[in-house]
Amino acid sequence: MPDPAVPPTPPVPLDALLAREDLGLRRIAGPDDPGIAVHGAHTSEMADPYPYLLGGELLLSAGVHIPQGAGAGYFDAYVSRIVAAGGAALGFGLAPVHDTVPAALVEACGTHGLPLLEVPPRTTFSGVARAVWQLMARARLAELRRVTEAQRSLATAAARPDPVPSVLHQLARRLGGRAVLYGPEGAELAAAGRDQGEEVRAALAELAGVVRPAAGAGGRGGAPAARRPDAPGRPLPDRPDVPVDEAAAGRPASATDTVAGVRLAAYALGAGRDFVLGVAAPQRDPGDHTIASVAAVLLSLLTGEHRSGTGAARSSALVRLLLGGTPEAVAPLLGGDRWQVVHARPNARAPDSLAASALGAALGSALVDPCGEVVRVLVPAERSVQALPGWTLGVSAAVAPHDWPAADTQAARALARARATRAPLVRHGSRAAALTDLVAPHDADAHARALLAPLGAAPALTDTLRTWLSLHGSWDRTAVALSVHRNTVRQRIARCAALLEADLDDPDVRMELWFALRRT
């Protein structure tokens, strides 16, 4: 079996052979179509070359097989057999048998639409075959370079903050068409590239149903039959051609079709998942399948569930929580005893479910909660959380499950500080011993409640005061952290000072308030 990662050798345009001055080939009959391609060169002096042709060859003959006195009927039968075998063109060599190309052969090629080339005496058939292979080698090298560049650009796109749209954009640009990501219900989640029209759009969505698990095998339920890669447009009678990487019995991993002259392809993303990649391109070059397959693998990783434990274990943990279980009881099912909470906010647009899934994969956890403009991720403590391009992160201390709510608050405050200081990542700080440890927790909590009681009815004032103190009284940074105007910050701090009857410029007052705020 050929290596699926290497594109097949591309064919050679017949015009490229005719352009070779060293060969001196001349077209004397047949269509002048720039789209005619040659897949190889074959020499035969058989009167019926049909059994020896695979299709797409430039057949070379010196006319040795032509009987003396052959008429139009002989040449018509000879050319018709070449056309029936799928021959791309016929090259007729002058000398030593014939000084000119028989007129009846020229007429037969014109009638059957087979390009007829005159090969001059100075050009050997082996020279023509060598030229074909040279042109094929150059085309193959160019195609390999194209595939390599596409793979590199797709990998780079997958590392961007918005990986799924970036991969689709690169795929559409490399194939010169449109790339679409379909969700489990068949909805179009993301797309890139020029829209090919309603007919193509509907056909591509229908083709995606062939490879989606819910669609079943064989394109049943109204979906089009998948096509064999070696016979486009020829559907199988009962079921699609099933590749070796089939994700489920009876369901193909990919399917192709052609609608309105546009080549369509659909790829199932990962085993057991329902996302599908659809591609529509006006033409299909030999390396396009390889490029699309690379994109499918990347999208499988980006849309798939990154498993920090088995899916069954997470499902069991969720059920136990819903039925009244405690976090401490379900934590072992999730794969760890101590956890960090990460709050992440993208630097550009608001995160969607795909961006959140990609973030979870990057952090090594499938426990992801997209919540408005912030994504919350529960990460095992043994995993090191590092800064990610395009994201601002706030990370809590590693805590036991019963302290998850407190860790969530820590991560939120760390994220606010990171945004205010324009840092890519801020971790919640913790020290082994501090002045607060010298006061009994019960007494410290009672003192904090009494000191902050005047602000109890206005949570916004408490949050503003906490953020303002944490940022050393910076109006601008506090405004950024809270997403409010700096004048709003000034008004709230002035209101806090009035309610607390305290001078907030006094460092002792600030220290005491910070002590109290840390207890709430």
C-alpha positions in Angstrom: 0.0 0.0 0.0 1.3 3.5 -0.8 2.1 5.8 2.1 -1.0 7.9 2.6 1.1 10.8 3.9 2.8 11.2 0.5 0.8 12.6 -2.4 0.7 10.4 -5.5 2.9 11.4 -8.4 1.1 14.2 -10.3 0.4 13.9 -14.0 2.2 15.9 -16.7 0.3 18.3 -18.9 0.5 17.3 -22.5 1.3 20.9 -23.4 4.5 20.7 -21.2 5.8 17.9 -23.4 4.9 19.8 -26.6 6.8 22.8 -25.2 10.1 20.8 -24.9 12.2 22.0 -27.9 14.6 19.1 -27.5 11.8 16.7 -28.3 10.4 18.4 -31.3 6.9 16.9 -30.8 4.1 18.3 -33.0 0.4 17.9 -32.5 -1.2 17.0 -35.8 -4.7 15.8 -34.8 -7.1 15.6 -31.9 -8.3 18.3 -29.4 -6.1 21.2 -28.4 -7.1 21.0 -24.7 -4.7 22.4 -22.1 -6.3 20.1 -19.5 -5.1 16.9 -21.1 -2.6 15.2 -18.7 -0.2 12.3 -19.2 0.4 9.8 -16.4 3.2 7.9 -18.1 4.7 6.8 -21.4 4.3 3.3 -22.9 5.7 1.9 -26.1 3.7 -0.8 -27.9 3.5 -2.2 -31.4 0.5 -4.4 -30.7 -2.4 -4.1 -33.1 -4.7 -4.1 -30.0 -2.9 -2.2 -27.1 -6.0 -2.2 -24.9 -4.9 -5.1 -22.6 -1.6 -3.4 -21.9 -2.8 0.1 -20.9 -3.8 1.3 -17.5 -5.2 4.7 -18.6 -3.6 8.1 -19.0 -0.6 6.9 -21.0 1.1 8.5 -23.9 1.2 5.5 -26.3 4.3 5.5 -28.5 4.3 3.5 -31.8 6.4 3.4 -35.0 3.6 1.7 -36.9 5.3 -1.7 -37.1 1.9 -3.3 -36.4 0.2 -1.6 -39.4 -0.4 -4.2 -42.2 0.4 -3.4 -45.7 -2.6 -1.8 -47.4 -4.4 -1.1 -44.2 -7.5 1.0 -44.7 -9.6 3.4 -42.6 -11.3 0.6 -40.9 -8.1 -0.7 -39.3 -7.1 2.7 -38.0 -10.5 3.4 -36.7 -10.5 0.1 -34.7 -7.0 0.8 -33.5 -7.7 4.3 -32.2 -11.0 3.3 -30.7 -9.3 0.6 -28.6 -6.8 3.2 -27.3 -9.6 5.6 -26.4 -11.5 2.7 -24.7 -8.4 1.9 -22.6 -8.2 5.5 -21.4 -5.1 6.4 -23.3 -4.2 10.1 -23.1 -2.5 10.6 -26.5 -0.8 8.7 -29.3 2.8 9.5 -30.4 3.6 8.2 -33.9 7.3 8.0 -34.7 8.6 8.8 -38.2 11.2 6.3 -39.6 12.3 3.7 -40.0 8.9 2.2 -41.0 6.9 5.2 -42.1 8.2 8.5 -43.5 4.9 10.3 -42.8 1.9 9.7 -40.5 -0.8 7.8 -42.3 -3.7 10.1 -43.3 -6.2 7.5 -42.2 -4.7 7.5 -38.7 -4.9 11.3 -38.5 -8.5 11.2 -39.5 -9.3 8.4 -37.0 -7.7 10.4 -34.1 -9.6 13.4 -35.1 -12.9 11.5 -35.2 -12.3 9.8 -31.7 -10.8 12.9 -30.1 -7.4 11.4 -29.4 -4.4 13.8 -29.5 -1.9 12.6 -32.1 1.7 13.7 -31.8 4.3 13.4 -34.6 7.6 12.2 -33.2 10.5 13.3 -35.4 13.2 10.8 -36.5 15.8 12.5 -34.2 13.7 11.8 -31.1 13.8 8.4 -29.6 10.9 6.9 -27.7 13.1 6.4 -24.7 13.9 10.1 -24.8 10.2 10.9 -24.8 9.6 8.6 -21.8 12.6 10.1 -19.9 11.2 13.6 -20.5 7.8 12.5 -19.1 9.4 11.1 -16.0 11.6 14.2 -15.6 8.5 16.5 -15.7 6.7 14.2 -13.3 9.6 14.3 -10.9 9.6 18.1 -11.0 5.9 18.2 -10.5 6.1 15.8 -7.6 8.8 17.8 -5.9 6.8 21.0 -6.3 3.7 19.2 -4.8 5.7 17.9 -1.9 7.0 21.4 -1.2 3.4 22.7 -1.4 2.2 20.0 1.1 5.1 20.7 3.4 4.4 24.4 3.5 0.7 23.7 4.0 1.4 21.4 6.9 3.7 24.1 8.5 1.1 26.8 8.1 -1.7 24.6 9.5 0.4 23.7 12.6 1.2 27.4 13.1 -2.6 28.2 12.9 -3.4 25.5 15.4 -1.1 27.2 17.9 -3.0 30.6 17.6 -5.4 31.8 20.3 -8.3 31.1 17.9 -7.0 27.8 16.5 -10.2 26.4 14.9 -11.0 29.4 12.7 -7.3 29.8 11.9 -6.9 26.2 10.7 -10.1 26.5 8.6 -8.8 29.7 7.1 -5.4 28.2 6.2 -7.0 25.1 4.8 -9.4 27.1 2.6 -6.5 29.3 1.4 -4.3 26.3 0.6 -7.0 24.5 -1.3 -8.5 27.5 -3.0 -12.0 26.7 -1.8 -14.1 26.6 1.3 -13.6 24.7 4.6 -16.5 24.1 7.1 -16.6 22.6 10.5 -20.0 20.9 11.3 -21.1 20.1 14.8 -22.7 16.9 16.2 -26.2 18.1 15.1 -25.0 19.0 11.6 -24.9 22.7 12.3 -22.2 24.8 10.7 -20.0 25.9 13.6 -17.3 27.7 11.7 -16.3 28.3 8.1 -13.7 30.0 6.0 -13.2 30.7 2.3 -15.5 31.8 -0.5 -19.0 30.4 -0.4 -19.7 28.2 -3.5 -23.4 28.8 -3.6 -26.5 27.2 -2.1 -26.4 24.0 -4.2 -22.8 23.2 -3.1 -23.5 24.3 0.5 -26.4 21.9 0.8 -24.6 19.1 -0.9 -21.5 19.5 1.4 -23.7 19.4 4.5 -25.5 16.3 3.2 -22.1 14.6 2.5 -21.0 15.4 6.0 -23.9 13.2 7.2 -22.4 10.2 5.5 -19.4 10.2 7.9 -21.2 11.4 11.0 -21.8 8.5 13.5 -25.5 9.2 13.7 -25.8 8.8 9.9 -25.1 5.1 9.9 -23.5 3.2 7.1 -23.7 3.5 3.4 -25.1 7.0 3.3 -28.6 5.8 4.2 -31.2 8.2 5.2 -31.0 10.3 2.0 -27.2 11.1 2.1 -25.2 10.6 -1.1 -23.1 7.6 -1.5 -19.4 8.0 -0.9 -17.1 7.8 -3.9 -14.1 5.7 -4.5 -10.9 7.8 -4.7 -9.9 6.1 -7.9 -13.2 6.6 -9.6 -14.7 10.0 -8.8 -18.4 10.3 -9.6 -18.9 6.5 -9.6 -21.0 5.6 -6.5 -20.8 2.1 -5.0 -24.0 0.1 -5.2 -24.7 -0.7 -1.6 -22.3 1.1 0.8 -19.4 3.7 0.7 -15.9 2.7 0.3 -14.6 2.3 3.9 -11.0 3.4 4.5 -8.7 1.5 6.8 -9.0 4.2 9.5 -12.7 3.7 9.8 -14.0 5.0 13.1 -16.9 2.7 13.5 -18.2 -0.4 11.8 -20.0 0.4 8.6 -19.2 4.1 8.7 -16.5 5.6 6.4 -14.0 8.0 7.8 -14.2 10.1 4.7 -16.4 10.6 1.6 -16.2 12.5 -1.6 -18.6 13.8 -4.3 -18.7 16.3 -7.1 -21.5 18.8 -7.5 -21.8 21.6 -10.1 -18.1 21.0 -11.0 -17.0 21.5 -7.4 -15.1 18.7 -5.6 -16.5 17.9 -2.2 -14.9 16.0 0.6 -16.0 15.2 4.2 -13.8 13.9 7.0 -14.9 12.5 10.4 -12.9 14.1 13.2 -11.7 11.5 15.7 -13.1 8.2 16.8 -16.6 8.3 18.4 -17.1 12.1 18.1 -19.6 13.8 15.8 -17.6 16.7 14.4 -17.1 16.7 10.7 -14.7 18.7 8.4 -16.2 19.6 5.0 -14.1 20.8 2.1 -15.3 22.3 -1.3 -12.8 23.2 -3.9 -13.1 23.8 -7.7 -10.3 21.4 -8.4 -8.5 18.6 -6.6 -4.7 18.4 -6.9 -2.8 15.2 -5.8 -1.7 16.7 -2.5 -5.0 18.2 -1.5 -6.1 15.0 0.3 -2.9 15.0 2.3 -3.4 18.7 3.3 -7.0 18.1 4.2 -6.0 15.0 6.3 -3.5 17.1 8.3 -6.2 19.7 9.0 -8.6 16.9 10.0 -6.1 15.5 12.5 -5.5 19.0 14.0 -9.2 19.8 14.2 -9.7 16.4 15.9 -7.3 17.4 18.6 -8.8 20.9 19.0 -12.4 19.8 19.1 -11.9 16.5 20.9 -12.2 16.0 24.6 -8.8 16.0 26.3 -9.0 13.2 28.8 -7.5 13.8 32.3 -9.5 10.7 33.3 -12.0 8.5 31.5 -15.2 10.0 30.2 -17.1 7.4 32.3 -15.4 8.6 35.5 -16.2 12.3 34.8 -19.8 11.3 34.1 -20.0 9.4 37.4 -18.5 12.3 39.2 -21.2 14.7 37.8 -24.0 12.3 38.7 -22.7 12.0 42.3 -22.5 15.8 42.6 -26.0 16.2 41.3 -27.3 13.6 43.7 -25.7 15.3 46.7 -22.2 14.1 46.8 -19.4 16.3 48.1 -16.4 17.6 46.1 -14.1 15.6 48.3 -15.9 12.4 47.5 -15.9 12.8 43.7 -12.4 14.3 43.3 -10.6 10.9 43.1 -12.8 10.1 40.1 -11.4 13.1 38.3 -7.8 12.1 38.7 -6.3 14.1 41.5 -6.4 15.1 45.1 -5.3 18.8 44.8 -6.3 21.2 42.1 -5.7 24.6 40.7 -8.5 26.9 39.3 -7.5 28.9 36.3 -9.5 31.9 35.0 -8.6 32.8 31.4 -9.7 35.6 29.2 -8.8 35.9 25.5 -7.0 39.1 24.5 -9.2 39.5 21.3 -12.8 38.4 21.0 -15.0 36.6 23.5 -14.3 32.9 23.8 -16.6 30.3 22.1 -16.9 26.6 23.0 -14.2 25.6 20.5 -11.7 28.1 21.9 -12.6 26.9 25.4 -12.0 23.3 24.4 -8.6 24.2 22.8 -7.7 26.1 26.0 -8.5 23.0 28.1 -6.4 20.8 25.9 -3.5 23.3 26.2 -3.8 23.2 30.0 -4.2 19.5 30.1 -7.7 19.3 31.5 -11.2 18.6 30.1 -12.9 20.3 33.0 -13.7 23.5 31.2 -16.5 26.1 31.9 -17.0 28.9 29.4 -18.6 31.6 31.4 -19.2 34.8 29.5 -15.9 36.5 28.7 -14.0 34.2 31.0 -13.2 30.5 30.8 -12.7 28.6 34.0 -10.6 25.5 34.0 -10.0 23.0 36.8 -6.4 21.7 36.5 -4.7 19.0 38.5 -2.0 20.4 40.8 0.8 18.4 39.3 0.3 20.1 35.9 2.3 23.3 35.5 0.2 26.2 34.2 2.2 28.4 31.9 1.4 31.5 29.9 -0.5 30.9 26.6 -0.3 33.2 23.6 -3.5 35.2 23.2 -4.8 34.6 26.7 -4.5 36.3 30.1 -4.5 33.8 32.9 -5.2 34.0 36.7 -4.1 30.9 38.6 -5.2 29.9 42.1 -3.1 28.1 44.7 -3.3 24.3 44.7 -6.1 23.3 47.1 -8.1 20.3 48.2 -11.6 19.9 46.8 -13.4 21.4 49.8 -11.5 24.7 49.1 -12.5 24.9 45.4 -14.8 27.9 45.9 -12.0 29.8 47.6 -9.6 28.9 44.8 -12.2 30.1 42.3 -12.2 33.5 44.0 -8.3 33.5 44.1 -8.2 32.8 40.4 -10.7 35.6 39.6 -8.6 38.1 41.6 -5.4 36.9 40.0 -7.0 37.4 36.5 -8.1 40.9 37.4 -4.6 41.8 38.6 -3.1 40.2 35.4 -5.3 42.4 33.2 -4.6 45.5 35.2 -0.8 45.0 35.1 -1.0 43.7 31.5 0.8 40.5 32.5 0.1 37.2 30.6 -0.2 35.2 33.9 -0.6 36.0 37.6 -0.6 33.4 40.3 -2.2 33.7 43.6 0.5 34.2 46.1 0.7 32.2 49.4 3.3 32.2 52.1 4.1 29.6 54.7 3.8 32.1 57.6 2.6 35.8 57.8 1.4 38.3 60.3 -2.2 37.1 59.8 -1.2 33.8 61.3 -0.5 35.5 64.6 -4.3 36.2 65.0 -6.7 33.4 65.7 -8.9 32.8 62.6 -12.1 33.3 64.6 -11.0 36.6 66.0 -9.7 37.7 62.6 -13.0 36.9 60.9 -14.9 38.8 63.6 -12.7 41.8 63.3 -13.0 41.8 59.5 -16.8 41.6 59.6 -17.0 44.5 62.0 -14.6 46.7 60.1 -16.2 46.2 56.7 -19.8 46.2 58.0 -20.6 49.6 56.6 -19.8 48.2 53.1 -21.9 45.1 53.5 -24.9 46.4 51.5 -22.8 47.3 48.5 -20.7 44.4 47.2 -19.4 46.6 44.3 -17.8 48.9 46.8 -16.0 46.0 48.5 -14.7 44.6 45.3 -13.5 48.0 44.1 -11.8 48.7 47.4 -10.1 45.2 47.3 -8.9 45.7 43.7 -7.8 49.3 44.4 -5.7 48.3 47.4 -4.2 45.3 45.6 -3.0 47.6 42.8 -1.5 50.1 45.2 -4.1 52.8 44.7 -3.8 53.0 41.0 -7.0 54.5 39.5 -6.2 53.5 35.9 -5.2 49.9 36.7 -8.3 49.4 38.9 -10.5 50.7 36.1 -9.0 48.2 33.7 -9.3 45.3 36.2 -13.0 46.1 36.9 -13.9 47.1 33.3 -15.2 50.5 34.5 -14.3 54.1 34.0 -11.6 55.6 36.2 -14.0 58.3 37.4 -16.3 55.4 38.6 -13.4 54.0 40.6 -12.7 57.5 42.2 -16.4 57.8 43.1 -16.6 54.3 44.7 -13.4 54.8 46.7 -14.6 58.2 47.9 -17.9 56.5 49.0 -15.9 53.7 50.8 -13.9 56.4 52.7 -17.1 58.1 53.7 -18.9 55.0 54.8 -15.8 53.7 56.7 -15.1 57.1 58.1 -11.4 56.5 57.3 -8.6 58.2 55.6 -7.6 55.8 52.8 -4.4 57.7 52.2 -3.1 56.5 55.6 -0.9 53.4 55.1 -2.0 52.0 58.5 -5.6 52.2 57.4 -4.9 50.6 54.1 -3.0 47.8 55.9 -5.9 47.1 58.3 -8.4 47.2 55.5 -6.4 44.8 53.4 -6.1 42.4 56.4 -9.9 42.5 56.7 -10.5 42.1 53.0 -8.3 39.0 52.9 -10.6 37.4 55.5 -13.7 37.8 53.3 
